[in-house]
Amino acid sequence: MNKKINNITPTEWNRQIPLPGMLYAGQKPKLMSGEVSPSQLPLFTAPLTGASILPTDSQERKAIPIYTGFINYFPRAIAAVSKVSLKGGIQHGQTEETLHWNRALSGDELDAMMRHVIDKDWEQVAWRAMANLEKQLEKEHN
């Protein structure tokens, strides 16, 4: 018997057409008529819309040093937070192949973050802080 994940089985999940620019681990793009390949989309796209979240102007883009100003600063922290994402996804019935941010289960970022601060669980604190920041930035840009 296949275990249900978010009301569908892993097999059904794998048959789902991914959102533009969003592929989950192990998924290959399935193109529909008129749809472009994910390789033709910007690297950083907004979930649900597939629109680029980076500016199109080259000078503005160069002023956002994603690698040198973030990834290069915090490689261990980013790896630790990525592990938290996987562990949390598995805890909520996902697999490595179906890992995604189920926002229906994630609504109290600030309270949860403070509980993790009390527990001194810094990886979870960072995950919750990033989740809260992402939601705040989405609100500002919508």
TIDO-639026 format. One record per residue (C-alpha): residue number from 1; x, y negated, z. Coordinates in nm, 3 decimals. Layout:
BEGIN
<pt pos="NUM" xx="X" yy="Y" zz="Z"/>
...
This chain:
BEGIN
<pt pos="1" xx="0.000" yy="0.000" zz="0.000"/>
<pt pos="2" xx="0.138" yy="-0.340" zz="-0.097"/>
<pt pos="3" xx="0.142" yy="-0.593" zz="0.185"/>
<pt pos="4" xx="-0.043" yy="-0.916" zz="0.104"/>
<pt pos="5" xx="0.152" yy="-1.242" zz="0.103"/>
<pt pos="6" xx="-0.065" yy="-1.553" zz="0.102"/>
<pt pos="7" xx="-0.358" yy="-1.338" zz="-0.014"/>
<pt pos="8" xx="-0.174" yy="-1.171" zz="-0.304"/>
<pt pos="9" xx="0.060" yy="-0.874" zz="-0.325"/>
<pt pos="10" xx="0.428" yy="-0.913" zz="-0.417"/>
<pt pos="11" xx="0.352" yy="-0.760" zz="-0.758"/>
<pt pos="12" xx="0.073" yy="-1.014" zz="-0.819"/>
<pt pos="13" xx="0.302" yy="-1.293" zz="-0.696"/>
<pt pos="14" xx="0.571" yy="-1.198" zz="-0.946"/>
<pt pos="15" xx="0.318" yy="-1.224" zz="-1.228"/>
<pt pos="16" xx="0.229" yy="-1.582" zz="-1.137"/>
<pt pos="17" xx="0.348" yy="-1.850" zz="-1.379"/>
<pt pos="18" xx="0.593" yy="-2.068" zz="-1.186"/>
<pt pos="19" xx="0.536" yy="-2.440" zz="-1.155"/>
<pt pos="20" xx="0.737" yy="-2.642" zz="-1.409"/>
<pt pos="21" xx="1.095" yy="-2.659" zz="-1.288"/>
<pt pos="22" xx="1.027" yy="-2.420" zz="-0.997"/>
<pt pos="23" xx="1.155" yy="-2.066" zz="-1.013"/>
<pt pos="24" xx="1.172" yy="-1.835" zz="-0.716"/>
<pt pos="25" xx="1.455" yy="-1.589" zz="-0.658"/>
<pt pos="26" xx="1.461" yy="-1.323" zz="-0.927"/>
<pt pos="27" xx="1.189" yy="-1.481" zz="-1.141"/>
<pt pos="28" xx="1.235" yy="-1.542" zz="-1.510"/>
<pt pos="29" xx="1.047" yy="-1.824" zz="-1.679"/>
<pt pos="30" xx="0.726" yy="-1.733" zz="-1.858"/>
<pt pos="31" xx="0.652" yy="-1.998" zz="-2.118"/>
<pt pos="32" xx="0.304" yy="-2.078" zz="-2.240"/>
<pt pos="33" xx="0.222" yy="-2.255" zz="-2.562"/>
<pt pos="34" xx="0.364" yy="-2.608" zz="-2.555"/>
<pt pos="35" xx="0.557" yy="-2.550" zz="-2.232"/>
<pt pos="36" xx="0.929" yy="-2.625" zz="-2.219"/>
<pt pos="37" xx="1.195" yy="-2.400" zz="-2.076"/>
<pt pos="38" xx="1.303" yy="-2.486" zz="-1.719"/>
<pt pos="39" xx="1.653" yy="-2.537" zz="-1.855"/>
<pt pos="40" xx="1.512" yy="-2.834" zz="-2.048"/>
<pt pos="41" xx="1.367" yy="-2.992" zz="-1.733"/>
<pt pos="42" xx="1.559" yy="-3.218" zz="-1.494"/>
<pt pos="43" xx="1.746" yy="-3.027" zz="-1.222"/>
<pt pos="44" xx="1.560" yy="-3.199" zz="-0.940"/>
<pt pos="45" xx="1.187" yy="-3.194" zz="-1.002"/>
<pt pos="46" xx="0.893" yy="-3.265" zz="-0.777"/>
<pt pos="47" xx="0.686" yy="-2.962" zz="-0.681"/>
<pt pos="48" xx="0.341" yy="-2.955" zz="-0.840"/>
<pt pos="49" xx="0.414" yy="-3.219" zz="-1.105"/>
<pt pos="50" xx="0.752" yy="-3.111" zz="-1.242"/>
<pt pos="51" xx="0.842" yy="-3.479" zz="-1.275"/>
<pt pos="52" xx="1.201" yy="-3.579" zz="-1.213"/>
<pt pos="53" xx="1.255" yy="-3.719" zz="-0.865"/>
<pt pos="54" xx="1.574" yy="-3.891" zz="-0.977"/>
<pt pos="55" xx="1.578" yy="-4.221" zz="-1.166"/>
<pt pos="56" xx="1.627" yy="-4.207" zz="-1.543"/>
<pt pos="57" xx="1.866" yy="-4.504" zz="-1.555"/>
<pt pos="58" xx="2.226" yy="-4.373" zz="-1.557"/>
<pt pos="59" xx="2.357" yy="-4.642" zz="-1.320"/>
<pt pos="60" xx="2.080" yy="-4.572" zz="-1.070"/>
<pt pos="61" xx="2.149" yy="-4.197" zz="-1.100"/>
<pt pos="62" xx="2.520" yy="-4.248" zz="-1.033"/>
<pt pos="63" xx="2.428" yy="-4.435" zz="-0.713"/>
<pt pos="64" xx="2.284" yy="-4.109" zz="-0.572"/>
<pt pos="65" xx="2.591" yy="-3.892" zz="-0.495"/>
<pt pos="66" xx="2.407" yy="-3.567" zz="-0.415"/>
<pt pos="67" xx="2.718" yy="-3.348" zz="-0.417"/>
<pt pos="68" xx="2.983" yy="-3.586" zz="-0.284"/>
<pt pos="69" xx="2.749" yy="-3.769" zz="-0.046"/>
<pt pos="70" xx="2.554" yy="-3.472" zz="0.095"/>
<pt pos="71" xx="2.645" yy="-3.119" zz="-0.010"/>
<pt pos="72" xx="3.019" yy="-3.183" zz="0.021"/>
<pt pos="73" xx="2.969" yy="-3.340" zz="0.367"/>
<pt pos="74" xx="2.757" yy="-3.063" zz="0.517"/>
<pt pos="75" xx="2.817" yy="-2.727" zz="0.342"/>
<pt pos="76" xx="2.793" yy="-2.517" zz="0.660"/>
<pt pos="77" xx="2.483" yy="-2.699" zz="0.782"/>
<pt pos="78" xx="2.313" yy="-2.661" zz="0.443"/>
<pt pos="79" xx="2.391" yy="-2.288" zz="0.443"/>
<pt pos="80" xx="2.257" yy="-2.255" zz="0.799"/>
<pt pos="81" xx="1.933" yy="-2.437" zz="0.713"/>
<pt pos="82" xx="1.895" yy="-2.218" zz="0.402"/>
<pt pos="83" xx="1.916" yy="-1.911" zz="0.628"/>
<pt pos="84" xx="1.643" yy="-2.063" zz="0.849"/>
<pt pos="85" xx="1.423" yy="-2.101" zz="0.539"/>
<pt pos="86" xx="1.469" yy="-1.735" zz="0.448"/>
<pt pos="87" xx="1.417" yy="-1.612" zz="0.805"/>
<pt pos="88" xx="1.101" yy="-1.824" zz="0.838"/>
<pt pos="89" xx="0.966" yy="-1.706" zz="0.505"/>
<pt pos="90" xx="1.018" yy="-1.342" zz="0.599"/>
<pt pos="91" xx="0.860" yy="-1.408" zz="0.940"/>
<pt pos="92" xx="0.549" yy="-1.530" zz="0.755"/>
<pt pos="93" xx="0.526" yy="-1.231" zz="0.520"/>
<pt pos="94" xx="0.737" yy="-1.347" zz="0.227"/>
<pt pos="95" xx="1.037" yy="-1.176" zz="0.074"/>
<pt pos="96" xx="1.359" yy="-1.309" zz="-0.076"/>
<pt pos="97" xx="1.186" yy="-1.294" zz="-0.415"/>
<pt pos="98" xx="0.873" yy="-1.482" zz="-0.304"/>
<pt pos="99" xx="1.038" yy="-1.739" zz="-0.076"/>
<pt pos="100" xx="0.860" yy="-2.075" zz="-0.086"/>
<pt pos="101" xx="0.760" yy="-2.350" zz="0.155"/>
<pt pos="102" xx="0.409" yy="-2.260" zz="0.266"/>
<pt pos="103" xx="0.298" yy="-2.603" zz="0.379"/>
<pt pos="104" xx="-0.028" yy="-2.467" zz="0.519"/>
<pt pos="105" xx="0.182" yy="-2.316" zz="0.800"/>
<pt pos="106" xx="0.398" yy="-2.625" zz="0.842"/>
<pt pos="107" xx="0.217" yy="-2.930" zz="0.971"/>
<pt pos="108" xx="0.365" yy="-3.025" zz="1.307"/>
<pt pos="109" xx="0.725" yy="-3.096" zz="1.208"/>
<pt pos="110" xx="0.793" yy="-3.354" zz="1.479"/>
<pt pos="111" xx="0.648" yy="-3.151" zz="1.769"/>
<pt pos="112" xx="0.820" yy="-2.837" zz="1.644"/>
<pt pos="113" xx="1.146" yy="-3.026" zz="1.596"/>
<pt pos="114" xx="1.135" yy="-3.150" zz="1.956"/>
<pt pos="115" xx="1.071" yy="-2.796" zz="2.085"/>
<pt pos="116" xx="1.381" yy="-2.687" zz="1.894"/>
<pt pos="117" xx="1.577" yy="-2.982" zz="2.038"/>
<pt pos="118" xx="1.486" yy="-2.862" zz="2.388"/>
<pt pos="119" xx="1.599" yy="-2.510" zz="2.291"/>
<pt pos="120" xx="1.917" yy="-2.652" zz="2.131"/>
<pt pos="121" xx="1.837" yy="-2.461" zz="1.811"/>
<pt pos="122" xx="2.007" yy="-2.711" zz="1.578"/>
<pt pos="123" xx="1.947" yy="-2.519" zz="1.254"/>
<pt pos="124" xx="1.571" yy="-2.528" zz="1.320"/>
<pt pos="125" xx="1.594" yy="-2.896" zz="1.419"/>
<pt pos="126" xx="1.762" yy="-2.974" zz="1.087"/>
<pt pos="127" xx="1.501" yy="-2.774" zz="0.890"/>
<pt pos="128" xx="1.214" yy="-2.955" zz="1.062"/>
<pt pos="129" xx="1.384" yy="-3.292" zz="1.015"/>
<pt pos="130" xx="1.428" yy="-3.223" zz="0.642"/>
<pt pos="131" xx="1.065" yy="-3.106" zz="0.613"/>
<pt pos="132" xx="0.943" yy="-3.423" zz="0.784"/>
<pt pos="133" xx="1.168" yy="-3.643" zz="0.570"/>
<pt pos="134" xx="1.051" yy="-3.473" zz="0.248"/>
<pt pos="135" xx="0.686" yy="-3.529" zz="0.341"/>
<pt pos="136" xx="0.750" yy="-3.893" zz="0.434"/>
<pt pos="137" xx="0.933" yy="-3.959" zz="0.105"/>
<pt pos="138" xx="0.650" yy="-3.792" zz="-0.088"/>
<pt pos="139" xx="0.400" yy="-4.023" zz="0.082"/>
<pt pos="140" xx="0.609" yy="-4.328" zz="-0.004"/>
<pt pos="141" xx="0.638" yy="-4.230" zz="-0.370"/>
<pt pos="142" xx="0.273" yy="-4.133" zz="-0.419"/>
